[in-house]
Amino acid sequence: MRRGWFLPITAALGFSFLYAPIISMVVFSFNENRLVTVWSGFSTKWYGELFNDPQMLGAAWLSLQIAAISATIALVLGTLAAVALVRFRSFRGRTLFSGMVSAPMVMPDVITGLSMLLLFVAMESLLGWPAGRGMLTIVIAHSTFAMAYICVVVQSRLSDFDRSVEEAAMDLGASPLRTFFDITLPIIAPALVSGWLLGFTLSLDDLVIASFVSGPGSSTLPMVIFSKVKLGVSPDVNALATIIVGIVATGVIIATAIQLRNRPRKARR
C-alpha cells in the first residue's frame, strides 16, 4: 500500500515544483495591479502595454531572426560533422575533431562568450570583419555552440541507420547524391527537425553568450527581459512569458495529436 502511494505523491510533488511557478506567472499576467505579487483584479491591460512596447517587440523579432538563421546554419554544419564522425571512422585527426565538436557543450557559457568576443575583436583588427558587434556576431556565436548539440542528435540517428538500404538503392543504379536525397534524408528527417528545434530553442534562450558578442542596437529578448527584471518584475514581462508558454504548449499539443493520428491502429489498441 505504501509503495502504491509513494509514486503518485512523488510525481505530484515533482510536477508541482516544475509547473506551479509557471501557473502563478500566467495568473498574475492578468493582474490589474502593477505589483506582481498583489492581486487586485482581472485585467488584460498588460498585454496591451506589451504590444505597445517597441523595445520588447523589436527584441523579440530580432531574437526570432537570430534563432532561425543560427539554427539553420548549425543544422547544416552539425549534420556534416555527424556524417563525418559516423561514416568515416578512421580518418586522421578524428579524435581531435570529435573533441572540438563536443567542446561547446561542456564549456561554460562565460568562457565561450569571452572567447568569441576576443576572436571577433582580433578579426576586426586584422581583417576588418566583422565590423563591430551586432546580429552577425550573435548568429556566428549561436551557430557555433548549437552545432554541437545538433551533431549529437543527428549522430545518434545515423548510428542506428541501416546502410543496406543505401547499398540497395545504389545497386539499382542510384547515384550517391540521389541516394542521399531519396533514401538517407527522409530517414534522418525527424532527427534533423529535432536538431533544428533544439538549436532554435538554445539560441532563443541564450543570455550569457549574446551579452558578450552583441553591440548597440542588437539586444536580444533575454537581454531586454533581464534588464527589466533587475529593476523588478513588471507585469508586461509576465504577459510576454505567458504568450511564449501558450505558443510552446500549442506546438506540443499539435505535435502530439499528429503523432497519435499517424500511429497504426494496432499500436493504439
C-alpha positions in Angstrom: 0.0 0.0 0.0 2.8 2.4 0.9 4.5 1.6 -2.4 1.3 2.3 -4.2 1.0 5.8 -2.7 4.7 6.7 -3.0 5.0 7.1 -6.8 1.8 9.2 -7.2 2.8 11.5 -4.3 6.3 11.9 -5.7 5.1 12.6 -9.2 2.6 15.2 -7.9 5.3 17.0 -5.9 7.7 16.9 -8.8 5.1 18.3 -11.3 4.0 20.9 -8.7 7.6 22.0 -8.2 8.0 22.4 -12.0 4.7 23.9 -13.1 3.4 25.8 -10.1 5.7 28.8 -10.8 4.6 28.8 -14.4 0.9 28.7 -13.5 1.4 31.5 -11.0 3.1 33.6 -13.7 0.2 33.0 -16.1 -2.3 34.0 -13.4 -0.5 37.2 -12.4 -0.1 38.2 -16.0 -3.8 39.1 -15.8 -3.4 41.0 -12.6 -4.6 44.6 -12.7 -2.0 45.7 -10.1 1.5 46.7 -11.1 2.8 44.7 -8.2 3.1 41.1 -9.5 2.6 39.6 -6.0 -0.6 41.5 -5.1 -3.8 40.5 -6.8 -6.2 43.4 -7.2 -8.5 42.2 -10.0 -8.6 40.7 -13.5 -7.3 42.7 -16.4 -5.6 42.3 -19.8 -4.1 45.8 -19.9 -0.6 44.5 -19.6 -0.9 42.6 -22.9 -1.8 45.9 -24.4 1.2 47.5 -22.8 3.3 44.7 -24.2 2.2 45.2 -27.8 2.8 48.9 -27.4 6.4 48.5 -26.3 8.6 48.9 -29.3 11.7 47.8 -27.4 10.2 44.5 -26.4 8.7 43.8 -29.8 11.9 44.7 -31.6 14.0 42.5 -29.3 11.5 39.6 -29.8 11.7 40.0 -33.6 15.5 40.1 -33.6 15.7 37.0 -31.4 13.4 35.1 -33.7 15.5 36.1 -36.7 18.8 35.2 -35.0 17.4 31.9 -33.7 16.1 30.8 -37.2 19.3 31.7 -39.0 21.7 30.3 -36.4 19.6 27.1 -36.1 19.7 26.6 -39.9 23.5 27.2 -40.1 24.1 24.9 -37.1 21.9 22.2 -38.7 24.0 22.2 -41.9 27.3 22.2 -40.0 26.2 19.7 -37.3 24.8 17.3 -39.9 28.1 17.4 -41.9 30.1 16.8 -38.7 27.8 13.9 -37.7 28.2 12.3 -41.1 32.0 12.6 -40.9 32.1 11.1 -37.5 29.7 8.2 -38.3 30.6 7.3 -41.9 34.4 8.0 -41.8 35.5 6.4 -38.6 39.3 6.1 -39.2 40.4 9.4 -40.7 43.4 11.2 -39.3 42.5 13.7 -36.6 39.1 12.1 -35.8 39.7 12.3 -32.0 40.7 15.9 -32.2 37.7 16.7 -34.5 35.3 14.9 -32.2 36.6 16.8 -29.2 36.4 20.1 -30.9 32.8 19.4 -32.0 31.7 18.5 -28.5 33.7 21.2 -26.7 30.9 23.8 -26.8 28.6 21.5 -24.9 30.9 21.2 -21.8 32.4 24.7 -22.0 30.9 27.3 -19.6 28.9 30.0 -21.4 31.0 32.7 -19.9 34.2 31.1 -21.4 32.5 30.6 -24.7 31.2 34.2 -24.8 34.5 35.7 -23.8 36.5 33.6 -26.3 34.1 34.6 -29.1 34.4 38.3 -28.2 38.2 38.1 -28.3 38.0 36.3 -31.6 35.7 39.0 -33.1 37.9 41.8 -31.8 41.1 40.2 -33.3 39.4 39.5 -36.6 38.2 43.1 -36.8 41.6 44.5 -36.1 43.3 42.2 -38.7 40.7 41.7 -41.4 38.2 44.5 -40.8 35.4 41.9 -40.5 33.1 41.7 -38.7 32.7 45.5 -38.4 31.6 45.8 -34.8 29.3 43.6 -32.8 25.7 43.0 -33.8 23.3 40.5 -35.3 26.0 38.9 -37.4 28.3 38.1 -34.4 25.4 36.7 -32.4 24.4 34.4 -35.3 28.0 33.2 -35.6 28.3 32.6 -31.8 24.9 30.8 -31.5 25.6 28.7 -34.6 28.9 27.6 -33.0 27.5 26.2 -29.8 24.2 24.9 -31.3 26.1 22.9 -33.8 27.5 20.7 -31.1 24.0 19.7 -29.8 22.6 19.1 -33.3 25.6 17.0 -34.2 24.9 14.7 -31.2 21.2 14.3 -32.2 22.0 13.5 -35.9 24.9 11.3 -34.9 22.7 9.1 -32.7 20.2 8.7 -35.6 23.0 7.9 -38.1 24.5 5.3 -35.8 21.3 3.3 -35.9 20.9 3.8 -39.7 20.7 0.6 -41.8 23.3 1.1 -44.5 21.9 -1.8 -46.5 19.0 0.4 -47.7 21.5 2.8 -49.3 23.5 0.0 -50.8 20.4 -1.5 -52.3 19.5 1.9 -53.9 23.0 2.3 -55.3 22.9 -1.3 -56.6 19.7 -0.4 -58.5 21.6 2.4 -60.3 21.0 5.4 -58.0 23.9 7.9 -57.7 25.3 8.7 -54.2 23.6 12.2 -54.4 20.3 10.7 -55.4 20.6 8.1 -52.7 21.2 10.8 -50.1 18.2 12.8 -51.1 15.8 9.9 -51.7 16.8 7.5 -49.0 19.1 8.9 -46.3 17.5 12.4 -45.9 13.9 11.2 -45.4 15.0 8.6 -42.9 17.0 11.0 -40.8 14.5 13.9 -41.3 13.0 13.5 -37.7 16.5 13.9 -36.3 17.1 17.0 -38.4 13.8 18.6 -37.4 14.6 17.8 -33.7 18.0 19.2 -34.1 16.8 22.4 -35.7 14.2 22.9 -33.0 16.8 22.3 -30.3 19.2 24.8 -32.0 16.3 27.3 -32.3 15.4 27.0 -28.6 19.1 27.2 -27.4 19.6 30.4 -29.5 16.3 32.0 -28.4 17.1 31.2 -24.7 20.7 32.3 -24.6 21.6 35.3 -22.5 25.3 35.0 -21.5 26.9 34.5 -24.8 24.7 37.1 -26.5 25.7 39.6 -23.8 29.4 39.2 -24.8 29.0 39.4 -28.6 26.2 41.8 -29.0 26.5 45.6 -29.6 24.4 48.7 -29.5 21.0 48.1 -31.1 21.3 44.4 -31.1 19.8 43.4 -27.7 18.0 40.1 -27.8 14.8 39.3 -26.0 16.5 37.6 -23.0 18.8 40.6 -22.6 15.9 43.0 -22.6 13.9 40.9 -20.1 17.0 40.5 -17.9 17.5 44.3 -17.8 13.8 44.8 -16.9 13.9 42.1 -14.2 16.9 43.8 -12.5 14.6 46.7 -11.6 11.8 44.4 -10.5 9.5 42.0 -12.4 6.9 44.0 -14.4 3.6 42.6 -15.4 4.3 43.0 -19.1 7.2 40.5 -18.7 4.7 38.1 -17.3 2.4 38.7 -20.3 5.2 38.0 -22.7 6.2 34.8 -20.9 2.6 33.7 -20.9 2.4 34.2 -24.7 5.6 32.2 -25.2 4.2 29.4 -22.9 1.0 29.4 -24.9 2.8 29.1 -28.2 5.0 26.3 -26.9 2.0 24.4 -25.4 0.1 24.7 -28.6 3.0 23.3 -30.6 3.4 20.4 -28.2 -0.4 19.6 -28.4 -0.4 19.8 -32.2 2.7 17.6 -32.4 1.2 15.0 -30.0 -2.0 15.0 -32.0 -0.2 14.4 -35.2 1.8 11.5 -33.7 -1.3 9.9 -32.2 -3.1 10.2 -35.6 -0.2 8.7 -37.5 0.2 5.7 -35.1 -1.0 2.4 -36.5 -4.4 1.2 -35.3 -2.8 -1.9 -33.6 -0.5 0.4 -31.6 -3.5 2.5 -30.4 -5.1 -0.6 -29.1 
